[in-house]
Amino acid sequence: MAKITDTLLLEKGSPKTNKLEQIKTLNLSRLGLKPQDLPVRLLSRLQSLERLDLSGNGLEELPKNLELPALCYLDLSDNQLEDVTTLESLSSLEELKMEDNLYITVSDNYKLMVLLPKLRIHNGKDVSTTANHLRYVYSENLRTRIIAVWEKSFSLPDPITAEKLSTLKKNFVNAARQQVKYGPSSVSDFTKWRVEIIAKEYLRSLTEPQGEPETKGSADTKENCDVSTSTKRKQHVLVGAGVSLTPRKKLRSDLPVSPAEASPRKSVLGRKPPTLTQTSGVRMSPRKISRPPATPTGGRGRAEAPGRGSEVEQTKEGDGARMQRKNRTDRQRDADPPSKMKSCSRMQQPVCLKPLHVLQCHSKQDSSEDFSTQLWACAFQPLPDSTGAGGGSRLVATCGGDSLCVIDCETGMVMKKYKVPGEEFFSLSWSTVLMSRGGGASAQHCSIVAAGGKRGLVKLIHPRNNVAYGEFRASRKALSVLRFNHHQGNFLFTGSYDKKIVMWDIGGVDSKYNYKVVQLLVLEISTTPLHICLPPASPSSHLLTACEDGLHCYNTVLGANNNNKNNTTTKRAKEMEITFPIYKKEDKDHDYHTIDGLSFLTDDIVASKNYMHCSIYLWSWSRTKAQRPDKKDRAVCAVVLAELQWANTDIPYLALNTCPGRAYIVCGDDKGRLWTYHVSNLQKNSLHTGKPVLPTEVLEWPTLVRKDRGQVEGPSINSVAMDPELHFLVALSDKNMVIVWKREKSS
């Protein structure tokens, strides 16, 4: 057995150096080490250590509180490990090897995935999906059951004393461990361990309200912002097939009366990127995939054959799915939709939408049993600029999981499908670029899609020719949002979990799909960007970004010489921050800064929302921008025109969208409902009244009934999109369902 000393560490480490702080790789394998042979104080000096090999020793556990902040790879194979909880301090660990430890169980492996928030590779296998499920979905289900135990049998003592609280804690935790049954028996040890942690945290949240009540795991910290957002929201994994579809729709006259304004619920996520709650608030560091991408750069991509996709409703009538109406039986829910719209347009009648298709085209292994893949972004193909012909407005692109689909909304057919194994797509954007044809022929416009996600790569796709023609790395971390400048279609903005927004010139393509990408501008922000909006009247001069900590505005005007390297990569600070009246109501338990919905309704009117605030703000961009920002914090208060009443929910990342051509705003909620607002002629007397404008209509998620399994609860609506004339509305859910609504013709 070798004694661990400075000299031994310098000898076994690399690169060769005389300072422990500079060692990045260390091999301490097969030295006969026991736990007591690892000096914590000495090893903690290895602040730059990224890879550590401790295989082939006699370790039963690692020393507690071992701090190695840069460590991302650890080999503990061929040891005698019994307790894995001592690895919790290694919060940056991404890859772990633990083969040939005879006493390690499945429950221990599950514990590791919860304790280590960035763990992606375990014993050579990618465990991201399982880990995310355990951290967020599994934990949230346990938390729901634990709260039920509390509400049934326990309450806080009055008065609260240390002795009574200690007894209560012991009794509550024991009851939760005994009564909460969830998951397979093979991991019962893990379940009881997790229940104990969550029960203690829940009790602490009741007795210490100033604390953070989130129970996503003891290791879920701010670092989780880099995550894969597939874990952003509370999600319920459903199984089973054979579902039937019945449309349910609430008209204004059907809606129960509810208060015009309700107090926002206490957020379980807080202002930090939810440790994606799914969801999902928490986000993990994106995977670093070493294998080549599924679609080679510069070549013809591998696209799946077009098909209908898996429709939840399989019975057809003509081209669409046959919808059977049934009498609506409403369940009482928190914040039921209000009864009527107080201010309605007299120039244009509200549209009437009916459900047409429900698709499961992003399923893992194309399984109809998959009700867990989260879908994150959708957008309609823009119509050609010249004649407006071509039917582009009925084609919508959707992304989620490892695939991107192009769907014909009229027929419900999946026209194109692109899969990239190991990817998880979070955002996409359409644009039109020039394609040169050579031989003296004039260049022609072609419609392309850019998509990106947790791998930090932007995939460029030409759907019409069924080609994924290239990709480029936009970030070392996951991409949260992509947005093209539609006034200059070759300019693309990417926002990522490294807290940057980058502007790229992707140029055009030639007949062989050669292309060139140039970085033009870098905007450094303080948190993860959730949405990017370019003012319609000035898309090349300003950019609005909705973030975890607020809404920020940047100047994006490029210098005269864009070929100058120092100029094109300029890093700029924000020009101003736009604040909202609700900020004044913030306290220790309510932080309203997270802006998770943002879209322009007109050239001047902007719609934005915060998930903890049960209203959507409509405000003036020009009047807000005209104000002089505070010199210290660069803040200006939005000139609010109206508030639209929305759902009372604490689930983040439910994005709103607008249809300027029809003066519509639509936003989904966490119960499958679509809140629609027709605001083309908002009466002046509704402005600044302090009374939220009620929705025009709230569309219920169509009732899904699985054979012999009953009704499927409404999912969270992650994203919505409308074509320019609102012929179709598409909504994406966190349960792997794309629903297409169609406008009924006026009688």
PAFIVEX-140837 format. One line per 5 residues: number of its first residue (from 1); their letters; for each residue x, y, z of C-alpha. Coordinates in steps of 0.5 Angstrom, whole numbers. Each point is the difference from the previous one (the first is absolute). Layout:
N
NUM> a> X/Y/Z; ...;
END
This chain:
747
1> makit> 0/0/0; 3/7/-2; -1/6/4; -3/6/-3; 5/6/0;
6> dtlll> 1/6/-4; 6/-4/-3; -5/-6/-2; -5/5/-3; 5/4/-4;
11> ekgsp> 3/-7/-3; -7/-3/-2; -3/6/-2; 0/4/-7; 2/5/-3;
16> ktnkl> 7/-1/3; 0/6/5; 3/2/7; -7/3/2; -6/-5/3;
21> eqikt> -5/6/-3; 2/-1/-7; -1/-8/0; -5/-2/-5; 0/-7/0;
26> lnlsr> 2/-5/5; 1/-8/0; 0/-3/7; -2/-7/-2; 2/-6/3;
31> lglkp> 3/3/6; -3/-4/5; -4/6/3; -5/0/6; -5/6/1;
36> qdlpv> 5/2/6; 6/0/-5; -3/6/-4; 2/7/4; -6/5/-2;
41> rllsr> 4/6/2; 5/-2/-5; -4/-3/-6; -5/7/1; 6/4/-3;
46> lqsle> -1/-3/-6; -4/5/-3; 1/-1/-7; -1/-8/0; -4/-2/-6;
51> rldls> 1/-7/0; 1/-5/6; 2/-8/0; -1/-3/6; -2/-7/-3;
56> gngle> 3/-7/3; 1/3/7; -4/-3/7; -4/7/1; -7/-2/3;
61> elpkn> -2/8/0; 3/6/-2; 2/5/5; -6/5/2; 1/7/-2;
66> lelpa> 5/-1/-5; 0/6/-5; 2/0/-7; -4/5/-4; 3/-1/-7;
71> lcyld> 0/-8/1; -5/-3/-6; 3/-7/-1; 1/-5/6; 2/-7/0;
76> lsdnq> -2/-4/6; -1/-7/-3; 3/-6/3; -1/2/7; -4/-2/6;
81> ledvt> -5/6/0; -6/-1/5; -2/8/1; -1/4/-6; -3/6/4;
86> tlesl> 8/3/1; 0/2/-7; -5/5/0; 6/6/1; 2/-2/-7;
91> sslee> -5/4/-3; 3/1/-7; 1/-7/-1; -3/-2/-7; 3/-7/-1;
96> lkmed> 1/-5/5; 2/-7/-1; -1/-5/6; 0/-7/-3; 2/-6/4;
101> nlyit> -2/3/7; -4/-6/3; -4/3/5; -3/6/-5; -7/-1/-1;
106> vsdny> -5/3/-5; -3/4/6; 7/3/1; 1/1/-8; -7/4/1;
111> klmvl> 3/4/6; 6/2/-4; -4/3/-6; -4/5/5; 6/1/4;
116> lpklr> 4/2/-6; -4/6/-4; 5/-1/-6; 1/-7/0; -1/-2/-8;
121> ihngk> 4/-6/-1; 0/-6/5; 4/-6/-1; 1/2/-7; -8/1/-2;
126> dvstt> -3/6/-1; -5/1/6; -3/7/-1; -7/-2/-1; 0/-5/6;
131> anhlr> 3/5/4; -5/6/-2; -6/-5/1; 3/-1/7; 2/7/2;
136> yvyse> -6/3/-2; -6/-4/-2; 1/-6/5; 1/5/6; -6/4/-2;
141> nlrtr> -4/-6/0; 3/-2/7; -1/8/2; -7/-1/-1; -1/-6/4;
146> iiavw> 4/3/6; -5/6/0; -6/-4/0; 3/-4/6; 1/7/3;
151> eksfs> -7/3/-1; -3/-7/2; 3/-1/7; 4/6/2; 0/7/1;
156> lpdpi> 5/5/3; 0/1/8; -2/6/3; 4/3/3; 6/-3/-4;
161> taekl> 5/-2/5; 7/-4/-2; -2/-6/4; -7/0/-3; 3/1/-7;
166> stlkk> 5/-5/1; -5/-5/2; -5/2/-6; 6/-1/-5; 2/-7/3;
171> nfvna> -7/-2/-1; -2/3/-6; 6/-3/-4; -1/-7/3; -7/1/-2;
176> arqqv> 2/2/-7; 5/-6/-1; -5/-5/2; -6/3/-4; 3/2/-6;
181> kygps> 0/-5/-5; 3/1/-7; 4/-3/-6; 3/-7/0; 1/-4/6;
186> svsdf> 7/-1/-3; 2/7/2; -4/1/7; 6/2/3; 1/6/-4;
191> tkwrv> -7/2/0; 0/0/8; 7/4/0; -3/5/-5; -7/0/4;
196> eiiak> 4/2/6; 4/5/-3; -6/3/-3; -5/0/6; 6/3/4;
201> eylrs> 0/6/-5; -7/1/0; -1/0/7; 6/5/0; -4/4/-5;
206> ltepq> -6/1/4; 4/2/6; 5/4/-3; -4/4/-6; 6/4/-1;
211> gepet> 3/-6/-3; 0/-3/-7; -6/-5/1; 3/-4/-7; 1/-7/1;
216> kgsad> 3/-2/-6; 6/-3/3; 6/2/5; 4/1/-6; -4/4/-4;
221> tkenc> 3/7/0; 1/6/-4; 5/-4/-4; -6/-4/-3; -1/6/-5;
226> dvsts> 4/-4/-5; -5/-5/-1; -4/-4/-5; -6/3/1; -4/-6/-1;
231> tkrkq> -1/0/7; -3/7/0; -7/-1/3; -4/-5/4; -1/-5/-4;
236> hvlvg> -4/-7/1; 3/-6/-4; -6/-3/-3; -1/-7/-3; -5/-3/-4;
241> agvsl> -3/0/-7; -6/0/-4; -3/7/2; -6/4/-3; -1/7/-1;
246> tprkk> -6/4/2; 1/8/-1; -2/4/7; -1/7/-1; -2/6/5;
251> lrsdl> -4/5/-3; 0/7/3; -7/-1/3; 2/-7/3; 6/2/4;
256> pvspa> -1/1/7; 1/6/4; 6/1/3; 4/6/3; 3/5/-5;
261> easpr> 6/0/4; 3/-5/4; 6/-1/4; 6/-3/-3; 1/-7/3;
266> ksvlg> 7/-1/3; 5/-2/-5; 4/-7/2; 5/2/-5; 2/7/2;
271> rkppt> 4/5/-5; 5/-5/-1; 0/-4/-6; -5/-6/2; 4/-6/2;
276> ltqts> -5/-1/-6; -6/-2/3; -3/-3/-5; 1/1/0; 3/3/-2;
281> gvrms> 3/5/5; 7/-4/0; 5/0/-5; 6/-4/0; 6/1/-4;
286> prkis> -1/-3/-7; 4/-6/-2; 6/0/-4; 0/-5/-5; 6/-2/-3;
291> rppat> -3/-4/-6; -1/3/-7; -7/3/-1; -5/-4/-3; -1/5/-6;
296> ptggr> 7/2/-3; 2/7/-1; -1/2/-8; -3/-6/-2; -7/-3/-1;
301> graea> -3/-2/7; -3/-6/3; -8/2/0; -5/-5/2; -5/-2/-5;
306> pgrgs> -6/5/0; -6/-3/3; -7/2/4; 4/-1/7; -4/-4/6;
311> eveqt> -6/4/0; -4/-1/7; -6/0/-4; 0/-5/-5; -7/0/-3;
316> kegdg> 0/4/-6; -6/4/-4; 3/3/-6; 7/3/1; -1/1/7;
321> armqr> -1/-4/6; -7/-1/2; -2/4/6; -6/-2/5; -3/5/4;
326> knrtd> -2/-1/7; -3/3/6; 5/4/4; 1/-2/7; 4/5/3;
331> rqrda> 4/-1/6; 1/5/5; 7/3/-1; 4/6/3; 0/6/-4;
336> dppsk> -6/-2/-4; -1/4/-6; -4/6/0; -7/1/-2; 1/6/-6;
341> mkscs> 4/4/-4; -1/7/2; 3/4/-6; -1/-3/-6; 1/2/-7;
346> rmqqp> -5/2/-5; 4/1/-6; 1/-8/0; -3/-6/3; 3/-5/4;
351> vclkp> 2/-6/-4; -3/-7/2; 5/-5/1; -1/-8/0; 5/-6/1;
356> lhvlq> 2/-3/-6; 6/-5/1; 4/-2/6; 7/-3/-2; 5/-4/4;
361> chskq> 5/1/-5; 6/1/4; 0/-7/4; 6/-4/2; 1/-6/-4;
366> dssed> -7/3/-4; -4/-3/6; -7/2/1; 1/-2/8; 5/6/0;
371> fstql> -4/6/4; 6/3/3; 5/3/-5; -1/7/1; -1/5/-6;
376> wacaf> 3/7/0; -1/4/-6; -4/1/-6; -1/5/-6; -3/1/-7;
381> qplpd> 3/0/-6; 0/7/-2; -3/2/-7; 4/1/-6; 1/8/0;
386> stgag> -2/0/-8; -7/-2/-1; -2/-3/7; -1/-7/-4; 2/-6/1;
391> ggsrl> -4/-3/7; 6/2/4; -5/2/6; -2/-7/1; 6/-3/1;
396> vatcg> 3/0/7; 7/-2/3; 0/-3/7; 5/-3/4; 1/-4/7;
401> gdslc> 5/-6/2; 5/-2/-6; -5/2/-6; -2/6/-4; -7/-1/-4;
406> vidce> -3/4/-5; -8/-1/0; -5/2/-5; -6/2/5; -5/-1/-5;
411> tgmvm> 1/-7/-1; 4/-2/6; 5/-3/-4; 7/0/3; 4/3/-7;
416> kkykv> 7/-1/3; 3/-2/6; 8/1/2; 3/-4/6; 6/1/3;
421> pgeef> 2/-5/5; 2/2/7; -3/7/-2; -5/4/4; -3/5/-4;
426> fslsw> -3/7/4; -1/5/-6; 0/1/-7; -1/6/-5; -2/0/-7;
431> stvlm> 3/5/-5; 1/1/-8; 7/1/-3; 3/0/-7; 2/-7/-4;
436> srggg> 5/1/-5; -1/-4/-6; 6/1/-4; 0/0/-8; -2/7/0;
441> asaqh> -7/-1/3; -3/5/4; 0/-2/8; -6/-2/3; -3/0/7;
446> csiva> -1/-6/4; -3/-1/7; 4/-3/5; 0/-2/7; 5/1/6;
451> aggkr> -1/-4/6; 5/-1/6; 0/-3/7; 4/-3/6; 6/-2/-5;
456> glvkl> 1/7/-1; 0/-1/-8; -5/4/-5; -2/-5/-5; -2/3/-7;
461> ihprn> -6/-3/-4; -3/1/-7; -6/-4/1; -3/1/-7; 6/-4/-3;
466> nvayg> 0/-5/6; 7/2/2; 4/2/7; 5/3/-4; 5/2/6;
471> efras> 1/2/7; 5/5/4; 1/0/8; -3/6/3; 2/-1/7;
476> rkals> 3/-5/5; -6/0/3; -7/-2/-1; -4/5/-5; -6/3/3;
481> vlrfn> -3/4/-6; 1/2/-7; -3/6/-4; 1/2/-7; 0/7/-2;
486> hhqgn> -6/0/-5; 3/6/-3; 6/-3/-2; -1/-7/0; 8/-2/0;
491> flftg> 0/3/7; -1/-5/6; 0/1/7; 2/-5/5; -1/0/8;
496> sydkk> 3/-5/4; 1/-3/7; 7/4/1; -4/6/0; 2/3/-7;
501> ivmwd> -4/2/-6; 4/-1/-6; -2/3/-7; 2/-4/-6; 0/1/-7;
506> iggvd> -1/-7/-3; 0/3/-8; -4/-4/-5; 2/-6/-3; 2/-3/-7;
511> skyny> -3/-5/-4; 5/-5/4; -2/3/6; 6/3/2; -1/5/5;
516> kvvql> 4/5/5; -1/2/7; 3/7/3; -1/2/7; -2/7/0;
521> lvlei> -2/2/7; 0/-2/7; -4/2/5; 1/-2/7; -6/0/5;
526> sttpl> -1/-2/7; -4/-6/0; -3/-5/-5; -3/3/-6; -7/-3/-1;
531> hiclp> -3/4/-6; 3/5/-5; -5/5/-3; 2/5/-6; -4/6/0;
536> pasps> -4/-1/-7; 2/8/-2; 7/-1/2; 3/-7/0; 7/2/-2;
541> shllt> 1/5/6; -3/-3/6; -1/-6/4; -5/-2/6; 2/-6/4;
546> acedg> -4/-3/5; 4/-4/5; 0/-3/7; 1/7/3; -4/5/-4;
551> lhcyn> -1/3/-7; 6/3/-3; 1/4/-6; 7/0/-4; 2/5/-6;
556> tvlga> 2/-5/-6; 2/5/-5; 7/-2/-3; 5/4/-2; 2/3/-7;
561> nnnnk> 5/-6/-1; -3/-6/2; 7/-4/-3; 4/3/6; 1/-5/5;
566> nnttt> 0/4/6; -7/3/-2; -3/-6/-2; 1/-3/6; -2/6/5;
571> krake> -3/-2/7; -5/5/2; -4/1/6; -7/1/0; -3/7/-2;
576> meitf> -5/0/5; -5/-5/5; -7/0/-1; -4/0/7; -7/-2/1;
581> piykk> -5/3/6; -1/-7/3; 8/0/2; -3/5/6; -3/-6/3;
586> edkdh> 6/-4/0; 2/-3/7; 4/-6/3; -5/-5/-3; -2/4/-7;
591> dyhti> 5/1/-5; -3/3/-6; 6/1/-5; 0/-6/-4; -3/2/-6;
596> dglsf> -2/-7/-4; -5/3/-5; 2/6/-5; -3/1/-7; -2/6/-4;
601> ltddi> -8/1/-2; 2/6/-4; 6/5/-2; -1/3/6; -4/-4/5;
606> vaskn> 3/-6/4; -3/-6/4; 5/-2/6; -2/-5/6; 3/-2/6;
611> ymhcs> -2/-7/2; -1/2/7; -4/6/-2; -7/-2/-2; -1/5/-5;
616> iylws> 3/2/-7; 3/7/-1; -1/4/-6; 4/5/-1; 3/6/-5;
621> wsrtk> 7/-2/-2; 1/7/-3; -2/4/6; 4/-4/4; 6/0/-4;
626> aqrpd> -1/8/0; 1/0/8; 7/2/2; 3/-6/4; 2/1/7;
631> kkdra> 8/1/0; 1/-5/5; -4/-6/-2; -2/2/-7; -7/-2/2;
636> vcavv> -6/3/-3; -8/-2/2; -4/-3/-6; -5/5/-2; -6/-5/1;
641> laelq> -6/1/-4; -4/-6/3; 0/-7/4; -3/-6/-3; -2/-5/6;
646> wantd> 3/-7/-1; 1/-6/4; 2/0/7; 6/-5/0; 7/-1/2;
651> ipyla> 2/-4/-6; 6/4/-4; 1/0/-7; -7/0/-3; 1/4/-6;
656> lntcp> -5/5/-3; 0/2/-7; -4/5/-4; -3/0/-7; 0/8/-2;
661> grayi> -4/-1/-7; -6/-2/5; 2/4/6; 0/-7/4; 4/-2/6;
666> vcgdd> 0/-7/2; 4/-3/6; -1/-7/3; 0/-2/8; 2/-6/4;
671> kgrlw> -7/-3/-1; 0/-1/-8; -4/6/-1; 1/6/-5; -2/7/2;
676> tyhvs> -1/4/-6; -1/8/0; -3/3/-6; 3/8/1; -1/3/-7;
681> nlqkn> -4/6/3; 2/0/7; -4/6/3; 3/6/3; -4/-1/6;
686> slhtg> 3/-6/2; 7/2/0; 3/2/7; -6/-2/4; 4/-5/4;
691> kpvlp> -6/-6/-2; 3/-5/-4; -3/-1/-7; -4/-7/0; 2/-5/-6;
696> tevle> -4/0/-6; -1/-8/1; 4/-6/3; 1/-6/-4; 0/-6/4;
701> wptlv> 5/-6/-2; -4/-5/-3; -2/-6/4; 5/-6/-1; -3/-6/2;
706> rkdrg> 4/-6/0; -3/-7/-1; -2/-3/7; 5/5/3; -5/6/1;
711> qvegp> 1/7/-2; 7/3/0; 1/7/4; 2/6/-4; 7/1/-1;
716> sinsv> 4/7/0; 0/4/-6; 8/1/-1; -1/4/-7; -5/3/-5;
721> amdpe> 0/2/-7; -5/3/-5; 1/1/-8; -1/8/-2; -8/-1/-1;
726> lhflv> -1/-4/6; -3/-6/-5; 4/-5/5; 2/0/7; 5/-5/3;
731> alsdk> 2/-1/7; 5/-5/3; 0/-3/6; 5/-3/5; -3/-7/-1;
736> nmviv> 2/-1/-7; -6/2/-3; -1/5/-6; -7/3/-1; -3/4/-6;
741> wkrek> -6/4/0; -3/3/-6; -4/6/-1; -7/-1/-1; -3/4/-6;
746> ss> -5/5/2; -7/-2/-2;
END
